[in-house]
């Protein structure tokens, strides 16, 4: 199976039928959906993303990268290419699981939570955690502006239910996930975008902990060199294919394309065990051990 473990359902960019069509064209068997958390925004020019990645991958230059990608106003909205876009404090999980119910053979779902909002996190998790196609809990400490330690109660629920947690870390306190790991050591934790924004520094830190994984999603944050380097450091067994669609990953016509990252993985890792592991088996194993036994025989 080829599984995209990181995808936002955003019909204003890519509707349901178009998503299914693109999955079929790219040979994607399943997509793990999560709600959108921001108004649709234009893709930054490739030169901008290359500069951002360069700055973030050099520790001394990382503060400049922070200035480039962490422009928030007092309301918590973000500025991208000099325009402000609303960030949603409580992404709509119901919309996502309604789509999943219509296509149980194609979609799994993440529960998106935000402990920095007035959301009753425990109640929100309880609504969906036992859904047969729920893969785990998703959180965004970077754009929702909180320390990952605030996720400890949710992480304990995830661990108790044998579900992973996927987080998009930020800078400084918003990227300090060590208290989370220490408080819930058995949690399967996935750091989005190859452990953005720390990259190599975080890979070295998490290397001894086999319960911490990375996804290889979003062309704004991950390129071929990054993919090769993180696989070399952590091993292919701890790396997961994702796109962060429908953002990033564009084809020549500017349309979302699964193959932008998928083809890079296929080119970089011709060994089929490695390739199949990254493209799906690693994530399949993670979610099937106790969570989705009935789905694995599709």
DASUL-V452180 format. One record per residue. RES is the residue in one small letter. SS is DSSP state (H for helix, E for strand, L for the rest). PHI is phi as a letter, one per 30 degrees, with the letter a starting at -180 (NA if undefined). PSI is psi in whole degrees, 0 to 359 (none if undefined). Layout:
((RES & SS & PHI & PSI) (RES & SS & PHI & PSI))
This chain:
((x & L & NA & 142) (x & L & c & 123) (x & E & b & 126) (x & E & c & 112) (x & E & d & 0) (x & E & b & 98) (x & E & b & 132) (x & E & c & 132) (x & E & d & 109) (x & L & b & 87) (x & L & d & 344) (x & L & d & 342) (x & L & c & 315) (x & L & b & 110) (x & L & d & 175) (x & H & e & 312) (x & H & d & 322) (x & H & d & 323) (x & H & d & 314) (x & H & d & 321) (x & H & d & 315) (x & H & d & 325) (x & H & d & 315) (x & H & d & 319) (x & H & d & 324) (x & H & c & 357) (x & L & i & 32) (x & L & d & 121) (x & L & d & 318) (x & E & b & 152) (x & E & b & 132) (x & E & c & 108) (x & E & d & 152) (x & E & b & 159) (x & E & d & 158) (x & L & d & 150) (x & L & b & 8) (x & E & a & 151) (x & L & d & 148) (x & L & e & 138) (x & L & b & 156) (x & L & d & 151) (x & L & d & 132) (x & L & d & 150) (x & L & e & 151) (x & H & d & 327) (x & H & d & 325) (x & H & d & 316) (x & H & d & 326) (x & H & d & 319) (x & H & d & 316) (x & H & e & 312) (x & H & d & 320) (x & H & d & 314) (x & H & d & 317) (x & H & d & 331) (x & L & d & 1) (x & L & b & 112) (x & H & e & 321) (x & H & d & 335) (x & H & c & 356) (x & H & e & 324) (x & H & e & 328) (x & H & d & 321) (x & H & d & 322) (x & H & e & 315) (x & H & d & 331) (x & H & d & 329) (x & H & b & 7) (x & L & b & 53) (x & L & c & 98) (x & E & c & 146) (x & L & c & 183) (x & L & d & 334) (x & L & d & 350) (x & L & j & 2) (x & L & d & 161) (x & E & c & 148) (x & E & c & 125) (x & E & b & 123) (x & L & h & 45) (x & L & i & 12) (x & E & b & 147) (x & E & c & 139) (x & E & b & 135) (x & L & d & 132) (x & E & c & 132) (x & L & d & 123) (x & L & d & 333) (x & L & b & 85) (x & L & e & 150) (x & L & d & 92) (x & H & d & 327) (x & H & e & 318) (x & H & e & 318) (x & H & d & 313) (x & H & d & 336) (x & H & d & 319) (x & H & d & 318) (x & H & d & 319) (x & H & d & 333) (x & H & d & 337) (x & L & b & 66) (x & L & d & 335) (x & L & d & 350) (x & L & c & 332) (x & E & b & 140) (x & E & c & 174) (x & E & b & 142) (x & E & c & 144) (x & E & c & 116) (x & E & c & 122) (x & E & b & 163) (x & L & b & 95) (x & L & d & 349) (x & L & d & 356) (x & L & c & 186) (x & L & d & 13) (x & L & d & 137) (x & L & d & 93) (x & H & d & 314) (x & H & d & 317) (x & H & d & 319) (x & H & d & 318) (x & H & d & 317) (x & H & d & 336) (x & H & d & 328) (x & H & b & 345) (x & L & d & 332) (x & L & c & 6) (x & L & d & 135) (x & L & e & 339) (x & L & c & 15) (x & E & d & 125) (x & E & c & 340) (x & E & l & 200) (x & E & c & 134) (x & E & c & 141) (x & E & b & 156) (x & L & b & 75) (x & H & e & 334) (x & H & d & 297) (x & H & d & 337) (x & H & c & 355) (x & L & i & 63) (x & L & a & 165) (x & L & d & 139) (x & H & e & 337) (x & H & d & 336) (x & H & d & 349) (x & H & d & 0) (x & H & e & 313) (x & H & e & 318) (x & H & d & 321) (x & H & d & 325) (x & H & d & 323) (x & H & d & 317) (x & H & e & 312) (x & H & d & 320) (x & H & d & 327) (x & L & c & 13) (x & L & h & 40) (x & L & c & 144) (x & E & d & 168) (x & E & b & 133) (x & E & c & 122) (x & E & b & 145) (x & L & c & 104) (x & L & d & 161) (x & L & c & 212) (x & L & c & 154) (x & H & h & 234) (x & H & d & 331) (x & H & d & 355) (x & H & c & 5) (x & L & d & 88) (x & L & c & 358) (x & H & e & 318) (x & H & d & 328) (x & H & d & 314) (x & H & d & 318) (x & H & d & 324) (x & H & d & 329) (x & L & b & 72) (x & L & d & 338) (x & L & d & 356) (x & L & d & 135) (x & L & d & 107) (x & E & c & 130) (x & E & c & 123) (x & E & c & 119) (x & H & d & 153) (x & H & h & 46) (x & H & h & 36) (x & H & i & 38) (x & L & e & 142) (x & L & c & 7) (x & L & d & 334) (x & L & h & 242) (x & H & e & 321) (x & H & d & 319) (x & H & d & 324) (x & H & e & 316) (x & H & d & 324) (x & H & d & 321) (x & H & c & 355) (x & L & e & 320) (x & L & d & 349) (x & L & c & 103) (x & L & d & 356) (x & L & c & 0) (x & E & c & 128) (x & E & b & 172) (x & E & b & 148) (x & E & c & 155) (x & E & c & 56) (x & L & c & 155) (x & L & i & 109) (x & L & d & 343) (x & L & d & 335) (x & L & c & 339) (x & L & b & 128) (x & L & b & 184) (x & H & d & 319) (x & H & d & 321) (x & H & d & 314) (x & H & e & 312) (x & H & d & 316) (x & H & d & 318) (x & H & d & 325) (x & H & d & 320) (x & H & d & 325) (x & H & d & 312) (x & H & c & 339) (x & L & j & 148) (x & H & d & 338) (x & H & d & 345) (x & H & c & 17) (x & E & c & 137) (x & E & b & 134) (x & E & d & 134) (x & L & a & 171) (x & L & b & 335) (x & L & i & 21) (x & E & e & 159) (x & L & d & 20) (x & L & c & 155) (x & L & i & 197) (x & L & h & 59) (x & E & c & 149) (x & L & c & 186) (x & L & d & 337) (x & L & c & 2) (x & L & i & 9) (x & L & c & 149) (x & E & e & 142) (x & L & b & 120) (x & L & d & 330) (x & H & d & 348) (x & H & e & 317) (x & H & c & 322) (x & H & e & 315) (x & H & d & 329) (x & H & d & 317) (x & H & d & 317) (x & H & d & 323) (x & H & d & 318) (x & H & d & 329) (x & L & b & 79) (x & L & d & 339) (x & L & d & 122) (x & H & d & 327) (x & H & d & 315) (x & H & d & 311) (x & H & d & 312) (x & H & d & 327) (x & H & d & 310) (x & H & d & 318) (x & H & d & 350) (x & H & a & 318) (x & H & d & 325) (x & H & d & 314) (x & H & d & 321) (x & H & e & 316) (x & H & d & 318) (x & H & d & 316) (x & H & d & 348) (x & H & c & 346) (x & L & e & 321) (x & L & b & 347) (x & L & d & 314) (x & L & b & 54) (x & H & d & 329) (x & H & d & 346) (x & H & d & 342) (x & L & d & 349) (x & L & c & 13) (x & L & e & none))
